[in-house]
Amino acid sequence: MSHVAPKSQLFAVFAALMVLTVVTVLVSRVNLGYFNLPVAMAVAVTKALLVVLIFMEVKYSPKLVQVTAAAGFLFLGILVFYTMTDYLSRNMLGVAGR
């Protein structure tokens, strides 16, 4: 069973991706302090979800495919979370000998 997405929907998603790309560039040039990373990640996740749901047609796939895609996103989120906790805690203890 395949789903044929209307061209208008595909063009709308493409336009949204282009707008979000411009937002990404503009946000990178503005100093938001602590919020630079969360805003950039929110835009990136939004773009990734649009690509996965619409262009990869996960939105119209069987439930098993949707659950598998969601599990992949969850696992990626866990990996990013643990990477960021390690990265952000590097300077907490200091370096021996300094």
C-alpha positions in Angstrom: 0.0 0.0 0.0 1.5 3.2 -1.1 0.4 6.8 -0.5 0.8 9.4 -3.2 1.3 12.8 -1.6 -0.2 15.7 -3.4 2.4 18.0 -5.0 1.0 21.0 -3.2 1.8 19.3 0.2 5.3 18.5 -1.0 5.9 22.0 -2.2 4.5 23.4 1.1 6.9 21.2 3.1 9.8 22.2 0.9 8.9 25.9 1.4 8.8 25.2 5.2 12.2 23.6 5.1 13.6 26.6 3.2 12.1 29.0 5.7 13.5 26.9 8.6 16.9 26.9 6.9 16.8 30.7 6.8 15.8 30.7 10.4 18.8 28.5 11.2 21.2 30.9 9.5 19.6 34.0 11.2 19.7 32.4 14.6 23.3 31.5 14.2 24.1 35.2 13.7 22.2 36.3 16.8 23.7 35.9 20.2 21.0 34.3 22.3 23.4 33.3 25.1 22.4 30.1 26.7 19.5 29.6 24.2 21.6 29.3 21.1 21.8 25.5 21.3 18.2 24.8 22.3 16.8 27.0 19.5 19.2 25.5 16.9 18.3 22.0 18.1 14.5 22.8 18.0 14.8 24.0 14.4 16.9 21.0 13.4 14.5 18.5 15.0 11.5 20.3 13.3 13.3 20.0 9.9 14.1 16.3 10.5 10.6 15.5 11.5 9.2 17.2 8.3 11.6 15.1 6.2 10.9 11.8 8.0 7.1 12.3 8.2 6.4 13.7 4.7 9.2 12.9 2.3 9.9 9.5 3.7 6.1 8.9 4.1 6.3 7.6 7.6 3.1 9.5 8.3 1.2 7.2 6.0 3.1 4.0 6.9 1.8 1.1 9.0 2.0 1.5 12.8 5.0 -0.8 13.1 7.1 1.5 10.8 5.9 4.5 12.8 6.9 2.9 16.1 10.3 1.9 14.7 10.9 5.5 13.5 9.8 6.9 16.8 12.2 4.5 18.6 15.0 5.6 16.4 14.4 9.3 17.3 14.1 8.4 21.0 17.4 6.5 20.9 19.1 9.4 19.0 17.7 11.8 21.7 19.2 9.7 24.4 22.6 9.6 22.7 22.5 13.4 22.2 21.5 13.9 25.9 24.3 11.8 27.3 26.8 13.4 24.9 25.7 16.9 26.0 25.9 16.0 29.7 29.4 14.8 29.2 30.4 17.8 27.2 28.8 20.3 29.6 30.4 18.7 32.7 34.0 18.7 31.4 35.2 21.7 33.4 33.4 20.8 36.6 36.3 19.0 38.3 39.3 20.8 36.7 42.5 19.3 35.4 45.0 17.7 37.8 48.3 19.7 37.8 46.9 23.1 37.0 
